[in-house]
Amino acid sequence: MGESHEFWSINVKTLFKSQELWDLVENGYADQDDEAKLRETRKKDSKALFFIQQAVHETLFSKIAAVETSKDAWRISQKEFQGSAKVIIVKLQSLKRDFETLFMKSDEYVQDFLFRVSGIVNQIKSYDEKLEDEIVVAKVLRSLTTKFDHVVAAIEESKDLSIFLFDELMGSLQAHEARMNRSAEKCEEKAFQAKEES
């Protein structure tokens, strides 16, 4: 799993949430006096444990095979791939540095740049680190090439950046780049026609 563990973790969390099992996996459960409730809780926990067992590679399965609760299996998988708290801090610092030093390349399409931004942001969030859209939007606007300067100015003047979503920014920038590409194609066609006529 390695690098893709963060994405595996997000997928499995979503599965647990859809089955109303995440709270059980994250927090475990205490033995209850009510025998029927305890039996139902153990049944749900076994279901969550089964999901984890089905979703892991055999090398990790051997490490979680003996555990009896989904909480224990989840913690082992997290520790195996994310490492200790110190390792997580180092990984997060590295990802934050990547985010801070991220700039669009001069020959890069805006979609490719935004894909790189999304990848880093999603990795940061996979460690339960909060990264608000406002911060991501501001970073993207600062990191675009100069050909987007007039678009950045228009967005900064017309939008409330404190509530402007990253997805909205993506749509605006991609639409603008598509218009720029169409204009460039028309100019090339006109130049080609002029050359043919002469």
C-alpha positions in Angstrom: 0.0 0.0 0.0 2.7 2.5 1.0 2.0 5.9 -0.6 -1.5 4.9 -1.5 -2.4 4.0 2.1 -3.8 7.5 2.6 -6.2 7.0 -0.2 -7.1 3.5 0.9 -7.7 4.9 4.4 -10.1 7.5 3.0 -12.0 4.9 1.0 -12.4 2.5 3.9 -13.4 5.4 6.2 -16.1 6.3 3.7 -17.3 2.6 3.6 -17.5 2.6 7.4 -19.4 5.9 7.5 -21.9 4.6 4.9 -22.5 1.5 7.1 -22.7 3.6 10.3 -19.6 1.8 11.7 -17.0 4.6 11.8 -17.6 5.7 15.3 -17.2 2.0 16.4 -13.9 1.6 14.5 -12.5 4.9 15.7 -13.6 4.7 19.4 -14.3 1.1 20.0 -16.9 0.1 22.5 -17.3 -0.6 26.2 -19.0 -3.7 27.5 -22.6 -2.9 28.3 -25.0 -4.2 30.9 -27.7 -4.8 28.3 -26.9 -8.2 26.8 -28.9 -7.5 23.6 -27.2 -4.2 22.9 -23.8 -5.7 23.6 -24.5 -8.6 21.2 -25.6 -6.0 18.5 -22.5 -3.9 19.1 -20.2 -6.9 18.8 -22.0 -7.9 15.6 -21.4 -4.5 14.1 -17.8 -4.5 15.2 -17.3 -7.9 13.6 -18.8 -6.5 10.4 -16.3 -3.6 10.5 -13.4 -6.0 11.3 -14.4 -8.2 8.3 -14.3 -5.1 6.0 -10.8 -4.3 7.2 -9.6 -7.9 6.8 -11.0 -7.9 3.2 -9.4 -4.6 2.3 -5.8 -5.2 3.4 -2.9 -7.0 1.7 -2.0 -10.4 3.0 1.2 -9.0 4.6 -0.9 -6.7 6.8 -3.6 -9.3 7.3 -1.1 -11.5 9.1 -0.6 -8.7 11.6 -4.3 -8.1 12.3 -5.5 -11.7 12.1 -5.4 -12.2 15.8 -7.1 -9.0 16.9 -10.7 -9.2 17.9 -12.0 -5.6 17.4 -12.1 -3.3 14.4 -10.6 -0.6 16.5 -7.4 -2.6 17.1 -7.2 -3.7 13.5 -7.6 -0.1 12.3 -4.9 1.2 14.7 -2.5 -1.5 13.6 -3.0 -0.7 9.9 -2.6 3.1 10.6 0.6 2.5 12.6 2.0 0.1 10.0 1.7 2.6 7.2 1.7 6.0 8.8 4.2 5.2 11.5 4.5 6.7 14.9 3.3 10.2 15.8 6.8 11.5 15.1 6.8 10.0 11.6 3.4 11.5 10.9 4.6 14.9 12.0 7.6 14.6 9.6 5.4 13.5 6.7 3.0 16.4 7.3 5.8 18.9 7.5 7.1 17.6 4.1 3.6 17.8 2.6 3.1 21.3 3.9 6.5 22.3 2.5 5.5 20.8 -0.9 2.2 22.8 -0.7 4.0 26.1 0.2 6.6 25.7 -2.6 4.1 24.7 -5.2 4.0 26.8 -8.4 2.5 26.4 -11.8 5.1 25.6 -14.5 5.2 27.9 -17.5 4.4 25.1 -20.0 1.8 23.4 -17.7 -1.9 23.2 -18.3 -4.0 24.6 -15.5 -5.8 21.3 -15.1 -2.5 19.5 -14.5 -1.4 22.1 -12.0 -4.7 21.9 -10.1 -4.4 18.1 -10.1 -1.0 18.5 -8.4 -2.5 20.9 -5.9 -5.4 18.5 -5.2 -3.1 15.6 -4.7 -1.0 17.3 -2.0 -4.1 18.8 -0.3 -5.8 15.3 -0.2 -2.7 13.8 1.3 -2.5 16.5 4.0 -6.2 15.9 4.8 -5.7 12.2 4.9 -3.7 12.8 8.1 -6.8 14.5 9.6 -5.1 17.9 9.1 -7.5 20.7 8.4 -6.8 22.7 5.3 -9.5 25.2 4.5 -10.5 26.0 0.9 -9.7 29.7 1.6 -6.0 28.8 2.1 -5.9 26.5 -0.9 -7.6 29.1 -3.2 -5.2 31.9 -2.0 -2.2 29.6 -2.6 -3.4 28.7 -6.1 -4.1 32.3 -7.0 -0.5 33.3 -5.9 1.0 30.3 -7.8 -0.4 30.7 -11.3 1.8 31.9 -14.2 1.6 35.5 -15.3 -0.8 34.7 -18.2 -3.4 34.3 -15.5 -2.7 37.7 -13.9 -5.9 39.4 -15.2 -8.0 36.4 -14.2 -6.6 36.5 -10.7 -7.3 40.2 -10.5 -10.9 39.7 -11.7 -11.5 36.9 -9.2 -9.9 38.8 -6.3 -12.1 41.8 -7.1 -15.4 40.0 -7.8 -15.4 37.1 -5.3 -15.4 36.8 -1.5 -12.3 34.6 -1.2 -13.3 33.6 2.4 -16.2 31.6 0.9 -14.9 30.9 -2.6 -14.6 27.1 -3.0 -11.6 25.4 -4.6 -13.9 23.6 -7.0 -15.4 26.9 -8.2 -11.8 28.2 -8.7 -11.0 25.1 -10.7 -14.0 25.7 -13.0 -13.2 29.3 -13.5 -9.5 28.7 -14.4 -10.3 25.8 -16.7 -12.9 27.8 -18.5 -10.5 30.7 -18.9 -7.8 28.5 -20.2 -10.2 26.9 -22.7 -11.1 30.5 -24.0 -7.4 31.4 -24.2 -6.7 28.2 -26.2 -9.6 28.9 -28.6 -8.3 32.5 -29.2 -4.9 31.2 -29.9 -6.3 28.6 -32.4 -8.2 31.4 -34.2 -5.1 33.6 -34.4 -3.2 30.6 -35.8 -5.9 30.0 -38.4 -5.9 33.6 -39.5 -2.1 33.7 -39.8 -2.3 30.4 -41.8 -5.0 31.9 -44.1 -3.0 35.1 -44.6 0.1 33.1 -45.4 -1.9 31.0 -48.0 -3.4 34.2 -49.6 0.0 35.8 -50.0 
